[in-house]
Amino acid sequence: MRKICLLITAFVMLAWSSVAFAQNVKVSGVVTDASSGEAVPFASVMVKGSMTGTSTNAEGHYSITVPKDGILVFSFMGYISQEVAVGNKAVINVKLEVDQQQLDETIVVAFGTATKESFTGSASVIKSESIEKMQATSVTRALEGKVAGVQLTTSSGSLSAKPSIIIRGISSISAGSSPLYIVDGVPYDGDLNNINNSDIESMTVLKDAASNALYGARGANGVIMITTKKAKKGQAVVTLDAKVGVNSKAARDYDYIREPGQYYEAYYLSRYNYFVNAQGLSSAAAYQKAASTITQSAKNGGLGYNVYTLPEGENLIGMNGKLNPNATLGRIVDYNGQKYYLYPDDWMKEAYKSSLRQEYNVSVAAGNDKSTFLASFGYLDNNGIIEGENMKRYTARLKADYQAKDWLKVGANMSYTNFTWNNANGSEGSSDTGNIFAFANSIAPIYPLYIRDENGNIMKDEHGLKRYDYGNAANAGLSRPVQSNSNGLQAVTLDKIQTEGNAFAGTGFAEVKFLKDFTFTFNVGVGLDESRTTDISNMWYGQFATDGGTIAKAHERQFYYNLQELLSYDKTIAGNHHLNVLLGHENYTRDVYGLSAYKKKLFASNVTELDGAVVDGQNASSSRSSYNNEGYFARAMYDFDSKIFLSASYRRDASSRFHPDYRWGDFWSAGVGYLINKEPWFNAPWVDMLKIKASIGSQGNDNIGSYRYTDTYYIQNADGEVSVVFNTKGNKKVTWETNTNFNAGADFEFFNNRLSGSVEYFYRKTSDMLYWVTVPSSQGYSGYYGNVGDMRNSGVEFAINATAIRSHNVNWDIYLNATNYSNKIIRLPEANKKKTVEGHSGYATGNKFVGEGLSLNTFLMPKYAGVEPTTGLSMWYKDVT
């Protein structure tokens, strides 16, 4: 060890001496734009191979001390970097050339790319720099708050939860509203959690018809295009990325009663008011009755538990409605010869915890003039904020391309994911007792979590397990009036829900160039997702204890493939007329297989296979569903002098979800863009780009599930014989829902791209809406899908990106976006107009009302009718018509 230290010391001394005796000179100058001659403010000036550097001022001037034999590197965003040897020069003026490749930023669009300036549609791009900063499992989290017109909602805090995404409003009542995902040019139906964030180069959200009409069949709800990283030409680059963080409960709790005494007081007051107002008792009589019943059993109107010790003969609540000052928290109860100590626990504190999240990624990338190669590996270990919740994921990706001939290029992209997810909180999102979040939030602060002996120690059962209070008389013979025979906090430690699986996705392409202006591309993509779920309910406590515990097994496998044949023609005529034409065919097929079984009476809790239980269940089943989509399409894009841009597209699609007679649909788009700043008469040097644009077109939606055009039946057991039972009613004429989309706006870049953004207006009308038409139950079925009803979404959105500080040491970017839109139901089928509320015809569903002229999901609330003068109680109108 001593020898190593001496070597390091010698190295440092040599380095110091070389710096100390180097001849330094002072160099100054100005950095300007080579084309305009204007100063480039805050450009970076660095000494090559050193940390020494500075930046120009607002006028482009700089001054720096540098070794005489040094080399200065000048760089700035949007310009090509330049290196200059110092030598004997005291003044060095530099002219930076604009980096046209960087200036003409490309946007990934349907079946290709387009420059930011030539694009006539509406799209937002999120780069890898923003994606890599996230500590989230789902890649779509990168869109949160960063893309105008995009709303993300999550109903679950589970580690594997994926947000629901709505682009420019909900476009359908009964059909799906999720966007279409495209990964490296191929539709993706796998789990988004299986994509490693570190593998992504960019995410592009296509929002209007001009950008997504070529995906006609499934583009009605927008398209999210994910492009994975590829290697660049040059030396091999090895990247190691490590993220370590802490998960904790971030959401604030509602302001509710947390103190046991306050809860008893509130409950007493409710009982007292009831006895006075509803039963007409005197104040004294109402007090005696309320004070004596609040701790009695539920059948007597009480809470079942008293966790305070009181002096003999005194009530818990005094005549003033307040907790007896002589009451002491904690109470010993002698029940059947066993002494118990009753003490309320903080259920919220016990339910949640802080945990560690670890993520590690490594990649190797290299390329030359002929080929590029990238390999990556990722590991994620993410623990939840409740007991029993954790997730582990391994990802691997291999991406390569090869220029085999001048006219032939081939490539492939393959990814593999293995994951294991333990979700102890299987009922999350519901209000039942298996949902630990709902359980801990709703239980009163007077109830114990554990069963304790007279010394306050948590008791254990014969299996060595902690004894939890289930509110079922096991704790001193006391029962809870609500959530009885349940304890969600023990369930997460004894029950088990584990999902493990594998996912593979692969794409390959061959690109052939011929006759100078033609390119033929063949793309193929395949995906295989399989998952196995084990669901065990423990054999000792809870609602399944009487069954001796239960075990359920489920397996799902999804396989899909996509084939694309694309022929493009790209030609520049007479120097300023540019034409690009695309013809294509696409075929997509997906098959989903399911298998499940259920058994009871477990041998042991740690046996996680069906053979570990002895009583067969009655619901073993398997299933298969298929979906096919085929489309033919064409697109033409023209620009004049890189100033006026026109685009048009057409797609004819067929979906297996519709009857062959109504299977095909036609979708189209047209767009125009105009770069005002390219006009000779436009004289505003601070404007880098100013474009006005407009587009209109239609897309289709078929997301209603399979076999809706025909009647379906169940096959059931009828005393050992096969019976067929009616399931759903089909409609032969059900066909495409059409979404017509108009978009108009402006894109801008000012002050050397220090301020950029867009302002857009959109109008989306859904026609021939895929709608669930209800019928009287006397017909033997509840309803069917039909094409009835119209709905529209319209609004304005804007996005602004500003660079407040741009210097060598600090870059400070500010992003702002906002969307304001309204939704209105224009037309509903007559069969569903069952009620009229304030002049709007429609129907009620839960606490919401769906009516013509109203927004979807308008709340249907009771109408307040004032206060009843004799009782002081609120009054509400019985019917609102």
ZIRA-V474917 format. One record per helix or strand of 2 or more residues. SS is the DSSP state (2 for helix, 1 for strand). FROM is the first residue (numbers start at 1). TO is the last residue. Records with the same first field share a line. If there is no record, write none. Layout:
# ZIRA-V474917
SS->FROM-TO, FROM-TO
This chain:
# ZIRA-V474917
2->2-20, 100-103, 128-132, 139-143, 192-194, 197-199, 209-215, 260-278, 283-293, 298-300, 347-351, 436-442, 488-494, 545-547, 610-612, 660-662, 676-678, 777-779, 830-832
1->24-33, 44-47, 53-55, 61-67, 71-75, 82-85, 94-96, 106-109, 112-115, 123-127, 150-153, 164-167, 180-183, 186-187, 200-206, 223-228, 234-247, 308-309, 328-329, 331-335, 338-342, 355-367, 371-383, 390-405, 408-422, 452-453, 472-475, 478-479, 496-514, 518-537, 550-573, 577-602, 613-616, 621-640, 644-655, 664-675, 687-701, 712-718, 721-728, 737-750, 755-767, 770-774, 783-787, 790-806, 811-827, 835-837, 840-845, 848-851, 858-859, 864-867, 874-876
